């Protein structure tokens, strides 16, 4: 078997969608599993839909996720250029070759003429298709006399090159994921291979590039499955060996019906792109997983399982473990339903695997001003106390804001539950027993217990109002831990503030 070489070939017409990111990931995993190469090729010939900044975004997003190509416009390689816009001379050479065969012809029909023909068919209740039935009555090099074709060429009349689809031929095709199936060529039309500006369409450029770059396996979305017959015939026309094909299932909406779109993300409040992307024209910002606080390891793990199941239904796998296990034959045929809850679950799992030191660095990057105010040992204690409850690093600050600033108000339900006419006196008295020396959680736990026993009070009569005074509501880690972190002076200040402002 020749070396495994796969490619991910996006168009820079906008940000990289979740489906595209998964295709790139499966390409990467398949290459690594088989000691092969993962190539990134930018298909940028659609100048009308080109979006400035999209190419860099695609490469940045893949690298953030750890899906790093072996060859790309950024990384170079021996099979470049890696942008279609820079490969015109390669295309011209192969276009000249296919015109020498019986598989292609020149079509001089203008867009206006084709529109008129379509309208005529519609009036009869029929659908027009440029195919083996209609092509002999149209304005092309198959139907026109040779001298008329030459005259049009001499006059520099614009023309496209179309594929001459064979008549009534059964194509026996095989897809790695979907198995064997057959297509009759009479159901396929004569697709345009080269536009009137001389640039190849997706179909032609695609197979030329895959051949020239020695691509062994084409892994792409199921929307390209109907084009497989044409592509196999194009390889035949050029006298080349076709690669193996694998068409991936769709990523579905959370409710399971239809393809996941960016509108779904906006509607349900989750990202459908790896990173934030700002539309250069409208300045609209499309949210990304990175900026939402997802860890790249969690993102790729979640993404990999949207359509593929590893052995023993394992869920937590590193990129290296995924590559060892990946098998295209185990990719599901059916669409994979997106679940934000599952994405969050993966992020929580990966956050727990991080050391407190690692999480603290991320927290400091996220909240530099707040974290600068506290010593490192106290910050590490906060991370240790709050990490287990957190899905994202930002949750550590948002759920533990009381470590960094005194509460400005007190939750009404909590006040009704924890505060009565005697409470102010009880916690004022407790505050007076506090000692700045050895102000640590162990000592404070003992001090609270001793105070409650001495005053003949249940622990809740002391603990609940203390928590309310320190936090502003009845949540958070153990009260002695909170007191140790905020310190002696701040603890007394917050008790005093509660006494003066509650009731």
C-alpha positions as CSV (number, residue, x, y, z in Angstrom):
1,X,0.0,0.0,0.0
2,X,1.2,3.5,-0.8
3,X,1.7,6.0,2.0
4,X,-1.5,7.3,3.5
5,X,-2.1,10.9,2.7
6,X,-5.3,12.8,3.5
7,X,-6.4,16.3,3.1
8,X,-8.8,18.8,4.6
9,X,-9.7,21.3,1.9
10,X,-11.9,24.2,3.2
11,X,-12.9,27.3,1.3
12,X,-12.1,30.6,3.1
13,X,-15.7,31.8,2.8
14,X,-16.2,32.3,6.6
15,X,-15.4,30.7,9.9
16,X,-14.7,27.0,10.3
17,X,-18.0,25.3,11.3
18,X,-18.1,22.4,13.8
19,X,-18.7,20.0,11.0
20,X,-15.6,21.1,9.1
21,X,-13.5,21.0,12.3
22,X,-14.7,17.3,12.8
23,X,-13.7,16.5,9.2
24,X,-10.3,17.9,9.8
25,X,-10.0,16.0,13.1
26,X,-10.9,12.7,11.5
27,X,-8.4,13.3,8.7
28,X,-5.8,14.0,11.3
29,X,-6.6,10.9,13.4
30,X,-6.6,8.7,10.3
31,X,-3.3,10.0,9.1
32,X,-1.7,9.6,12.5
33,X,-3.1,6.1,13.0
34,X,-1.5,5.0,9.7
35,X,1.8,6.9,10.0
36,X,0.6,9.2,7.1
37,X,0.4,12.9,6.3
38,X,-2.3,15.3,7.0
39,X,-2.5,18.1,4.4
40,X,-4.4,21.4,4.6
41,X,-5.3,22.8,1.2
42,X,-7.2,26.1,0.9
43,X,-9.7,26.0,-1.9
44,X,-9.9,29.8,-2.6
45,X,-11.1,30.0,-6.2
46,X,-14.6,31.2,-5.3
47,X,-13.6,34.9,-5.3
48,X,-17.2,36.1,-5.0
49,X,-17.7,34.4,-1.6
50,X,-14.1,34.9,-0.3
51,X,-14.0,36.4,3.2
52,X,-11.0,38.3,4.4
53,X,-9.3,36.8,7.4
54,X,-11.1,33.4,7.0
55,X,-7.9,31.5,5.8
56,X,-5.9,32.6,8.8
57,X,-8.9,31.8,11.1
58,X,-9.1,28.3,9.7
59,X,-5.4,27.6,10.4
60,X,-5.5,29.3,13.8
61,X,-8.5,27.3,14.8
62,X,-7.0,24.0,13.8
63,X,-3.8,24.8,15.7
64,X,-5.7,25.8,18.8
65,X,-7.4,22.4,18.8
66,X,-4.1,20.6,18.3
67,X,-5.1,19.4,14.8
68,X,-1.8,20.6,13.2
69,X,-1.3,19.8,9.5
70,X,1.9,18.3,8.3
71,X,1.6,20.4,5.1
72,X,-0.3,23.7,4.5
73,X,0.2,27.2,3.2
74,X,1.6,28.0,6.7
75,X,3.8,24.9,7.1
76,X,4.9,24.4,3.5
77,X,5.6,21.0,2.1
78,X,6.7,19.1,-1.1
79,X,3.3,19.2,-2.8
80,X,2.5,22.9,-2.9
81,X,1.3,25.4,-3.6
82,X,-1.4,24.7,-1.0
83,X,-3.8,27.4,-2.2
84,X,-5.8,26.7,-5.3
85,X,-5.5,30.3,-6.5
86,X,-1.7,29.6,-6.9
87,X,-2.1,26.4,-8.9
88,X,-3.4,27.8,-12.2
89,X,-0.5,26.5,-14.3
90,X,-1.1,23.0,-13.0
91,X,-4.8,23.2,-13.8
92,X,-4.2,24.5,-17.3
93,X,-1.9,21.6,-18.1
94,X,-4.5,19.0,-17.1
95,X,-7.5,20.9,-18.6
96,X,-5.7,20.7,-22.0
97,X,-5.3,16.9,-21.5
98,X,-8.9,16.2,-20.7
99,X,-10.0,18.1,-23.8
100,X,-8.0,15.6,-25.9
101,X,-10.2,12.8,-24.5
102,X,-13.8,11.9,-25.2
103,X,-14.8,12.8,-21.7
104,X,-15.1,16.6,-22.1
105,X,-16.4,19.2,-24.5
106,X,-16.7,23.0,-24.9
107,X,-20.1,24.6,-24.4
108,X,-20.8,28.0,-25.8
109,X,-24.3,28.5,-24.4
110,X,-24.6,31.9,-22.7
111,X,-26.3,32.2,-19.2
112,X,-29.2,34.1,-20.8
113,X,-29.7,31.3,-23.4
114,X,-29.7,28.6,-20.7
115,X,-32.2,30.7,-18.6
116,X,-34.5,30.9,-21.6
117,X,-34.3,27.1,-22.1
118,X,-35.0,26.5,-18.3
119,X,-38.1,28.8,-18.5
120,X,-39.3,26.9,-21.6
121,X,-39.0,23.6,-19.7
122,X,-40.8,25.0,-16.6
123,X,-43.7,26.1,-18.8
124,X,-44.1,22.5,-19.8
125,X,-43.9,21.4,-16.2
126,X,-40.5,19.9,-16.7
127,X,-37.0,20.4,-15.2
128,X,-34.1,21.2,-17.6
129,X,-30.8,19.3,-17.2
130,X,-27.7,19.7,-19.4
131,X,-27.2,16.0,-20.0
132,X,-26.8,13.2,-22.6
133,X,-30.4,13.8,-23.8
134,X,-30.2,17.6,-24.3
135,X,-26.6,18.2,-25.1
136,X,-26.9,17.3,-28.8
137,X,-29.4,20.1,-29.3
138,X,-27.4,22.8,-27.6
139,X,-24.6,25.1,-28.5
140,X,-21.5,23.0,-27.9
141,X,-18.6,21.3,-29.6
142,X,-20.5,18.0,-29.7
143,X,-23.6,19.4,-31.6
144,X,-22.0,22.1,-33.7
145,X,-20.0,21.5,-36.9
146,X,-16.2,21.7,-36.5
147,X,-15.9,24.8,-38.6
148,X,-18.6,26.6,-36.5
149,X,-16.7,25.6,-33.3
150,X,-13.5,27.0,-34.7
151,X,-15.2,30.2,-35.8
152,X,-16.5,30.7,-32.2
153,X,-13.0,30.1,-30.8
154,X,-11.5,32.6,-33.3
155,X,-14.0,35.2,-32.2
156,X,-13.0,34.5,-28.6
157,X,-16.6,33.6,-27.7
158,X,-16.7,32.6,-24.0
159,X,-17.2,29.0,-23.3
160,X,-17.2,26.5,-20.4
161,X,-15.9,23.0,-20.5
162,X,-18.4,20.3,-19.5
163,X,-17.9,16.7,-18.6
164,X,-19.4,14.3,-21.1
165,X,-21.4,11.9,-18.9
166,X,-21.4,8.3,-20.4
167,X,-24.8,7.0,-21.5
168,X,-26.7,4.4,-19.4
169,X,-23.6,3.1,-17.6
170,X,-23.8,1.5,-14.1
171,X,-21.1,2.8,-11.7
172,X,-20.4,0.4,-8.9
173,X,-19.0,2.6,-6.1
174,X,-17.7,1.8,-2.6
175,X,-17.5,4.2,0.3
176,X,-15.6,3.2,3.4
177,X,-18.4,4.3,5.8
178,X,-21.5,3.6,3.7
179,X,-20.4,0.5,1.8
180,X,-21.2,-0.5,-1.8
181,X,-23.8,1.2,-4.0
182,X,-24.6,1.7,-7.7
183,X,-25.4,4.8,-9.7
184,X,-26.7,4.9,-13.3
185,X,-24.9,7.7,-15.3
186,X,-28.3,8.6,-16.9
187,X,-29.2,10.2,-13.5
188,X,-26.2,12.5,-13.7
189,X,-25.8,15.7,-15.7
190,X,-22.9,17.1,-17.6
191,X,-21.3,19.2,-14.9
192,X,-19.2,22.3,-15.7
193,X,-15.5,21.4,-15.2
194,X,-14.0,24.8,-16.3
195,X,-15.6,28.2,-16.0
196,X,-15.5,30.7,-18.8
197,X,-12.6,32.5,-17.1
198,X,-10.5,29.4,-17.5
199,X,-10.6,28.5,-13.8
200,X,-11.6,24.9,-12.9
201,X,-14.7,24.3,-10.8
202,X,-14.6,22.5,-7.5
203,X,-15.0,19.1,-9.3
204,X,-12.0,19.5,-11.6
205,X,-9.7,21.3,-9.3
206,X,-10.4,18.9,-6.6
207,X,-9.4,15.7,-8.4
208,X,-6.4,17.4,-10.0
209,X,-5.1,18.6,-6.6
210,X,-5.8,15.2,-5.0
211,X,-3.9,13.4,-7.7
212,X,-1.0,15.8,-7.7
213,X,-0.8,15.8,-3.9
214,X,-0.9,11.9,-4.0
215,X,-4.0,11.8,-1.7
216,X,-4.8,8.2,-0.8
217,X,-8.1,8.7,1.1
218,X,-10.7,11.4,0.7
219,X,-12.6,12.0,3.9
220,X,-15.4,14.6,3.6
221,X,-18.9,15.4,4.5
222,X,-21.9,13.5,3.2
223,X,-23.1,16.5,1.1
224,X,-20.4,15.4,-1.4
225,X,-21.7,11.8,-1.8
226,X,-23.8,12.7,-4.9
227,X,-20.6,13.9,-6.6
228,X,-18.7,10.7,-6.0
229,X,-19.8,9.2,-9.3
230,X,-18.6,12.2,-11.3
231,X,-15.2,12.3,-9.4
232,X,-14.6,8.5,-10.0
233,X,-15.3,9.1,-13.7
234,X,-12.9,12.1,-13.8
235,X,-10.1,9.9,-12.4
236,X,-11.0,7.4,-15.2
237,X,-10.9,10.1,-17.8
238,X,-7.5,11.3,-16.7
239,X,-6.1,7.7,-16.5
240,X,-5.5,8.0,-12.8
241,X,-6.2,5.7,-9.9
242,X,-9.0,7.1,-7.7
243,X,-8.4,7.4,-3.9
244,X,-10.6,5.7,-1.4
245,X,-13.7,7.7,-0.3
246,X,-15.3,8.1,3.1
247,X,-18.3,10.4,3.5
248,X,-19.0,11.5,7.1
249,X,-22.5,11.9,8.6
250,X,-24.0,15.2,9.4
251,X,-23.8,16.9,12.9
252,X,-27.5,17.4,13.7
253,X,-29.3,20.0,15.7
254,X,-29.8,19.3,19.4
255,X,-33.4,18.2,18.8
256,X,-32.0,15.7,16.2
257,X,-33.7,17.0,13.0
258,X,-31.6,18.8,10.4
259,X,-28.0,19.9,10.1
260,X,-26.6,22.0,12.9
261,X,-26.3,25.7,11.8
262,X,-24.9,28.9,13.2
263,X,-28.6,30.0,13.7
264,X,-29.0,27.1,16.2
265,X,-26.0,28.4,18.2
266,X,-27.5,31.8,18.4
267,X,-30.9,30.4,19.3
268,X,-29.8,28.0,22.0
269,X,-26.7,29.9,23.3
270,X,-23.8,27.7,22.3
271,X,-20.9,28.1,19.8
272,X,-20.7,26.3,16.5
273,X,-17.2,27.6,15.7
274,X,-13.9,26.7,17.4
275,X,-12.9,30.3,18.0
276,X,-14.5,33.8,17.8
277,X,-14.8,35.1,14.3
278,X,-15.6,38.8,13.4
279,X,-17.2,39.3,10.1
280,X,-15.0,41.9,8.3
281,X,-18.0,43.6,6.7
282,X,-20.8,43.5,9.3
283,X,-18.5,43.4,12.3
284,X,-20.8,40.7,13.8
285,X,-19.0,38.4,16.2
286,X,-19.6,34.7,15.9
287,X,-18.8,33.1,19.3
288,X,-16.2,30.3,19.6
289,X,-15.5,27.4,22.0
290,X,-12.1,28.9,22.9
291,X,-13.6,32.2,24.1
292,X,-16.5,30.4,25.9
293,X,-13.8,28.8,28.1
294,X,-13.7,25.3,26.6
295,X,-10.3,23.6,26.9
296,X,-8.9,22.5,23.5
297,X,-8.5,18.9,24.7
298,X,-12.1,18.8,25.8
299,X,-13.2,20.3,22.5
300,X,-11.5,17.7,20.3
301,X,-12.6,14.8,22.6
302,X,-16.2,15.9,22.4
303,X,-15.9,16.5,18.6
304,X,-14.3,13.1,18.0
305,X,-17.3,11.3,19.6
306,X,-19.8,13.1,17.4
307,X,-20.1,10.2,14.9
308,X,-17.4,7.7,16.1
309,X,-17.3,5.3,19.0
310,X,-13.9,4.0,20.4
311,X,-13.6,0.5,21.8
312,X,-15.4,-0.3,25.0
313,X,-17.3,3.0,24.6
314,X,-14.5,4.9,26.3
315,X,-15.2,8.6,26.5
316,X,-12.1,10.4,27.8
317,X,-9.3,10.1,25.3
318,X,-6.3,12.2,24.6
319,X,-5.5,13.1,20.9
320,X,-2.8,10.4,20.9
321,X,-5.2,7.8,22.3
322,X,-7.8,8.7,19.7
323,X,-5.3,8.4,16.9
324,X,-4.3,4.9,18.2
325,X,-8.0,3.8,18.2
326,X,-9.4,5.6,15.2
327,X,-11.1,3.4,12.6
328,X,-13.0,4.9,9.6
329,X,-15.1,1.7,9.5
330,X,-16.5,2.5,13.0
331,X,-17.7,5.9,12.0
332,X,-21.5,5.9,12.2
333,X,-23.7,6.2,9.0
334,X,-26.4,8.1,10.8
335,X,-26.1,11.8,11.8
336,X,-24.7,12.7,15.3
337,X,-26.9,14.8,17.5
338,X,-25.1,17.8,19.1
339,X,-25.4,18.2,22.8
340,X,-24.2,21.3,24.7
341,X,-24.6,19.4,28.0
342,X,-22.2,16.8,26.8
343,X,-19.7,19.4,25.6
344,X,-19.9,21.0,29.1
345,X,-19.5,17.5,30.7
346,X,-16.3,17.0,28.7
347,X,-14.9,20.4,29.7
348,X,-15.7,19.7,33.4
349,X,-13.8,16.3,33.2
350,X,-10.7,17.9,31.6
351,X,-10.7,20.8,34.1
352,X,-10.6,18.3,37.0
353,X,-7.6,16.7,35.4
354,X,-5.6,19.9,35.5
355,X,-3.4,20.7,38.5
356,X,-4.4,23.6,40.7
357,X,-1.3,25.4,39.5
358,X,-2.4,25.0,35.8
359,X,-5.9,26.2,36.6
360,X,-4.6,29.2,38.6
361,X,-2.5,30.3,35.6
362,X,-5.6,30.2,33.4
363,X,-7.6,32.1,36.1
364,X,-4.9,34.8,36.4
365,X,-5.0,35.3,32.6
366,X,-8.8,35.6,32.7
367,X,-9.0,37.9,35.8
368,X,-5.6,39.6,36.1
369,X,-6.8,42.5,38.2
370,X,-8.8,40.5,40.8
371,X,-6.2,37.8,41.2
372,X,-3.3,40.3,41.6
373,X,-4.9,41.4,44.9
374,X,-4.4,38.0,46.6
375,X,-1.3,36.0,47.5
376,X,-0.6,32.9,45.4
377,X,-1.2,30.5,48.4
378,X,-4.6,31.9,48.9
379,X,-5.4,31.8,45.2
380,X,-4.4,28.1,45.1
381,X,-6.7,27.4,48.0
382,X,-9.6,29.1,46.2
383,X,-8.9,27.0,43.1
384,X,-8.7,23.8,45.2
385,X,-12.0,24.6,46.9
386,X,-13.9,25.7,43.8
387,X,-12.5,23.6,40.9
388,X,-14.6,20.5,41.6
389,X,-17.9,22.5,41.1
390,X,-16.6,24.3,38.0
391,X,-17.3,23.5,34.4
392,X,-15.2,26.4,33.1
393,X,-12.2,28.3,34.6
394,X,-14.4,31.4,34.7
395,X,-16.8,29.6,37.0
396,X,-14.2,29.6,39.7
397,X,-14.3,33.4,39.8
398,X,-18.0,33.8,39.1
399,X,-19.0,31.3,41.8
400,X,-16.3,32.4,44.2
401,X,-16.6,36.2,43.7
402,X,-17.0,36.5,47.5
403,X,-13.4,35.6,47.9
404,X,-12.4,38.7,46.1
405,X,-15.0,41.3,47.2
406,X,-17.5,41.7,50.0
407,X,-21.2,41.1,49.1
408,X,-23.0,44.3,48.2
409,X,-26.4,42.8,49.0
410,X,-28.0,39.8,50.8
411,X,-30.2,37.2,49.2
412,X,-33.8,37.7,50.5
413,X,-34.7,34.0,50.8
414,X,-31.4,33.4,52.6
415,X,-32.1,36.3,55.0
416,X,-35.5,34.8,55.9
417,X,-33.9,31.4,56.5
418,X,-30.8,32.4,58.4
419,X,-31.6,35.7,60.2
420,X,-33.9,36.5,63.1
421,X,-34.0,39.1,66.0
422,X,-31.3,37.3,67.9
423,X,-28.8,36.8,65.0
424,X,-27.1,40.2,65.0
425,X,-26.2,39.8,68.7
426,X,-25.0,36.2,68.2
427,X,-22.6,36.9,65.4
428,X,-21.4,40.2,66.9
429,X,-20.5,38.3,70.0
430,X,-18.8,35.6,67.9
431,X,-16.8,38.2,66.1
432,X,-15.5,39.6,69.3
433,X,-14.0,36.2,70.2
434,X,-12.0,36.0,67.0
435,X,-8.2,36.2,67.3
436,X,-5.9,37.4,64.5
437,X,-3.2,34.9,65.6
438,X,-3.4,31.4,63.9
439,X,-6.3,32.5,61.7
440,X,-6.6,29.2,59.8
441,X,-9.5,26.9,58.9
442,X,-8.7,24.2,61.4
443,X,-8.6,26.7,64.3
444,X,-11.7,28.6,63.1
445,X,-13.7,25.4,62.8
446,X,-12.9,24.7,66.4
447,X,-13.6,28.3,67.5
448,X,-17.1,28.2,65.9
449,X,-17.9,24.8,67.5
450,X,-16.7,26.0,70.9
451,X,-18.7,29.2,70.6
452,X,-21.9,27.3,69.7
453,X,-21.5,24.9,72.6
454,X,-20.7,27.7,75.1
455,X,-23.8,29.7,74.0
456,X,-25.9,26.5,74.0
457,X,-26.7,27.1,70.3
458,X,-27.1,24.7,67.4
459,X,-24.3,25.0,64.8
460,X,-26.8,26.3,62.2
461,X,-27.6,29.3,64.3
462,X,-23.9,30.4,64.0
463,X,-22.8,28.9,60.7
464,X,-25.7,30.0,58.5
465,X,-25.7,33.7,59.4
466,X,-21.9,33.7,59.2
467,X,-22.1,32.3,55.6
468,X,-24.7,34.9,54.8
469,X,-22.5,37.7,56.1
470,X,-19.4,36.5,54.3
471,X,-21.0,35.4,51.0
472,X,-24.3,37.3,50.7
473,X,-26.2,34.0,50.2
474,X,-26.2,30.5,51.6
475,X,-23.7,28.9,49.2
476,X,-20.0,28.3,48.9
477,X,-17.3,26.0,50.5
478,X,-16.9,25.6,54.3
479,X,-17.2,28.8,56.3
480,X,-13.8,28.4,58.1
481,X,-12.1,28.0,54.7
482,X,-13.7,31.3,53.5
483,X,-12.7,33.1,56.6
484,X,-9.0,31.9,56.4
485,X,-8.8,33.1,52.8
486,X,-10.3,36.5,53.2
487,X,-8.5,37.0,56.5
488,X,-9.1,38.4,60.0
489,X,-9.9,42.0,59.2
490,X,-12.1,41.3,56.2
491,X,-14.1,38.7,58.2
492,X,-14.8,41.1,61.0
493,X,-15.7,43.8,58.5
494,X,-18.2,41.6,56.7
495,X,-19.8,40.5,59.9
496,X,-20.2,44.2,60.9
497,X,-21.6,45.1,57.5
498,X,-24.2,42.3,57.8
499,X,-25.2,43.4,61.3
500,X,-25.7,47.0,60.1
501,X,-27.5,46.2,56.9
502,X,-29.7,43.1,57.6
503,X,-33.0,43.5,59.5
